[in-house]
Amino acid sequence: MPKLSFQYVRQGEEETLLAFLERRFKYHSAEEWHALIAKGFVKVNGRKRKPGHVLQSRHKIIYEPPPRAEPPVDGHFRVLYEDADILVVSKSGNIPTSPSGKYWHNTLVHLLQRAFGNPDLHAVHRLDRETSGINVFAKRKAVAGLLGGHLRDGSVEKEYTAILQGHLVAGEALVSAPLGDDPHSSVHIKQAVRSDGRPSRTRFVLRARLPGASLVTIRPYTGRTHQIRVHAAYLGHPVWGDKLYGVPEADFLDWIDHGARTAENRHLLHASALRFAHPITGHVLSLYDAPRDLLTLFYASTGGEGSSA
């Protein structure tokens, strides 16, 4: 059974098991983590501990989730590149990269671990469930660490294709606005532009005007949570179909409880290009994955005529 295994490294002040899990793994709330710890689904060095247990460096934390029904996903993927160290695939618009929310087994990393018989496969970066396109995985932990360093230092060039609501006034827009947790939202994963947030920059380039929408390419220069989606909404042009940043929060919460989770009912964002130095050989890899479905899904969502959004 897939499980989360993590070796804790203390950074600064003392931290409890509950506080660490809430800070590091936001796919559960503090109340949910508290219940999981109390029921023994989280162990420290192989032993059941209380939520208030104070962690020490080198403590090994293992989370083995309880059995539960998960929403179905689209597990189709295409291999774009593979060698002894890394695996690059194109994913569908209805599967999360890594465990989050209602998903654990039905995630791309666990699907690939099973398909390739490699339980050590690591997701180097994560795409939202509804974002299709290029996803990179490392076949060993050491390689994942090297690639993660490239992502953090900004040497990995990423490009996305999206359809945004409304017509961009200019042909190009650079958004430089810091991001952090939304203090006014009841959705714990929701981000917002805030003065004390982390520096974030995104460039939007208009490629075509559609009925009530804009086809754009996007270059994120930083890699913050939901960065493209938040910056697009900040521009006044949310990603088409975005249920978190493009509609009132009450509608999002209603969708969480009752909405359809399909590749046809998704936001129109696609990871289309990636360029980075191979972590072992140093050779530069340039990968491209055409956004085949975006226009089809857009016109299907508008009855073929677009909208005045």
N, C-alpha and C positions, 0 to 999 in steps of 0.2 A: 504494500500500500504506500503511495507517495506520502512523504512527510517532510516537514520543514526542520532542518538541522542547522543550528547557528552557534558559533563560538563567540561568546560575549567578550568584548574589550571595553573596559571601563574608560570613559572619557569625562573627566571632571568629577562632579559631585556623585555621591552614592545614588544608586537608582534601584528601585524595586522591580521585581519581575513584571508586575502589572504595568508600571509606568513605561518600562522598556518596550513591551509588546504594543502598548497603545501608541507609543511614539514611532516605532519602527514599522509596524505592520497595520496600516490603517484600514484594512478590509474588514476588521471587526471593531465595534465600539468598545469603550472601557468596560461596560456592563457585560458584553458578550465575552470578552477575554477573561473577566473575573469568573464567570460561570464555567468557562472551559478549564481554567486553572483549578477551580474547586472540584471539578469532576474528574481530574486526573488526566486530561488530554494534553496537558503541557507538563513536561518534566525537566528538572535541572539535574544534570549529572546522573540521569537515570532514576531520580527519585521525585515523588510528588511533593510539591512545595506549596506554601500559601501565597496568595497574591502579593503580600507585603514582604516576601523574602528579598533580602538585599543581595544583589548580584555582585560577584567578584570576577575580575579578569580571568579568562580561560574557562569559565563555567560553560558547559555545553547545554544548550537549550534545544529540546526536541518537542515539536508540536505534531501530533498525529490526529488529524481531525476525525470527529465521529462520523459514522456512515449517515448519508443524507441524500435525498433526491436533488439532482441538479438540473437546471434548465438545459435543454438540448442545444447543441452548437453545430456549426458547419466545420467539420474537421478536415476539409480538403486543403491541401497545400501543394506548392510546387517548389522543388529544389532549384535554387538559382546558382548555388555554388557549394562545393563541399571538398574538403581535404582532410588531412589527419588531425587538424587542430580546430577547424571551425565548420559550421553548417549555416548556410543562409537560405531562408525559404521565403516564399510569398504566401501570406496567410489570407484567409477569407475575412469578410466583414462581420463575422458572427462567432468569434472565439477569442477569449482573453489570452494574452501571452502567458501570464503567470497567475497564481491563485489570487482571487479578489472577490469580495462580496459573496454571492451564491455559488461561486465556481471554485472547485479544487481539482477534482479528477478531470473535468471537462475543460482543460486548459491546453494551450499549444505546447508548452514545455513538457507536460506529462504525456501528451499524445506522442510527441517526438521521442521521448525517452523510451516509450513502449515500442514505437515503430522501428527505431534504430537499435534497440537493445542496449541502450547506454543510460543507466540511471544517474550518471555524473554530468549529463548534459545540462548546461547552465544558460539561462536567458541573459544575454548581455545588456539588452535594453528592452523595454516593454512598450507595446502599442496597446491603446485602449481596445476593448472588445470589438467595437464597431469600426475601428480604423483598419483598413486592409493594407496589404503591401509588404515591404521588405522587413524581415525580422532576423536578427543575428543571434546565433547560439555558439557557445564554446564547448568543446568536447572534454575539457579538463578545467578544474578550478583555477589553476595557475594562468591558463590562457584567458579565462574570464576576467581575472584581475588585471591583466595587461590591457585587454580591450576596454574594460571599465575605466582605466586610467586615460586612455585615448578620448573616451567620451567626456570625461571630466575636464580635460585640458583644452577641449574645443577643437581637436585636430580631426575629428570625424565630420565630414561634410554631409549634411542631410537635406533632402529636398522632398517636398510633399506636393501633391496636387489636390485641389479641393474646389467645391462649388459653394460659394457664399451667398447668403441672402442679399438681394438688392444689387445695385450697380455702383461699383467703386467710381468715385469722382475722378481720381487721378489714375494714371497707368501704373503707378508704383507707390507703395506706402511702407515706411519703416516705423515699426512700433517699438519704442524703448520704454518699457513700463515695468517696474518691479512687481513681483507676484508673491503671494503667500496665502495661507488659509483664509477663507472668507469668514470674517467674524460675525457676519449677520445671517449666516446660513445654518439651517439645521442639518444640512447634508455634509457629513464630516470630510468628504473628499473634495468638496467644492473649493476652487481657488478664486482669487480676486486680485485686481490691481490695488496695491496699497503701498504707501510711502515707505514703510519699514520692511517691505518684502525683499526678495532676492533679485538682483539685477537680471533682466530678461530682455532679449531683443529678437524680433521677428520681422522679416521682409516679405511683403506680399506683392506679386507682380501680376497684373491683369493679362490674361491670354485671350479671352473672348467674352463678349457680352451675350448672355442668354436671356430668355424671357423672365424678367424679374430677378435675375441672378447673375453672378460673375464666376467664370472659370478662371482660377488663379493657380500659379505655382508659388510655393512658400519655402523660404529658407529660414529655419530657426537657428540662431547663432548660439543659443543656450538651450539647455534641456530640462526645463522645469515641468512639473506636473501640469498637464492640460494646457501647456503654454500656447499652442496655436489656437486652440478653441477659445481661450480667455482673451487673447489679443484680437482675434477676429471679432468677438462680441464687443470688445472695447472700441474697435473701429466703427461699430454700428452695423456690422455685417457678419452675424454669426454664421458658422458652418451650417449649410443646409441640412435640416433634419436633426440638429443638435438638441437633445431633450434636456440637457442640463443647463446650457448657457444660452439657448435660443428661445426658451419659453419660460413663463412664470414658474417659480419653484413648486407651487402647488400642483401644476400639471406634471412635473417631473416625478414628484412623490406618488401621484396617482398612477403614472406609467410603471414605476417600480413595482407596485402592487398588482397591477392589472394589465400592463401593456405587453404587446407582442415583442419577442426577441428573435428577430429574423434578419437575414442578410438583406432583405428587401426593405426593411423598416429600420434603416440605420443612418447615421450622419455620413455625409459624402466627403470623406477625407481618406487619402491614400498615400502611403509612404512609397514614393516612386523612384528615388535615387539615393545611393549611398556611396561614399568614396572614403576609403581609409587605408592606412598602411597595415599590412598583415602583421599580427603581433609577434610572429616567429621569424618569417622570412624578410619582412620589411618591404616586400613588393606592394605597390599601390593597387588596390582592388577598386574598380569602378563598376557598380552594379546598377542596373535599371530595370524597373518593372512597370510596364505601361498600365495606366489606370483604365482598364477596359470597361468597367461597369458603371463609372460615375455618371456619364451622360445618359445611359440607358435607365438607370435608377431615377435620375432627376426627371426625365420626361415621363416615366411611369408614375411618379409621385404627383405630377401636375396634370395628368390626363393628356399629356402630349403638347400642352400649350404654355406651360410655365405659369407664373403667378406674379402679382404685383407686390410681392413681399419686399 
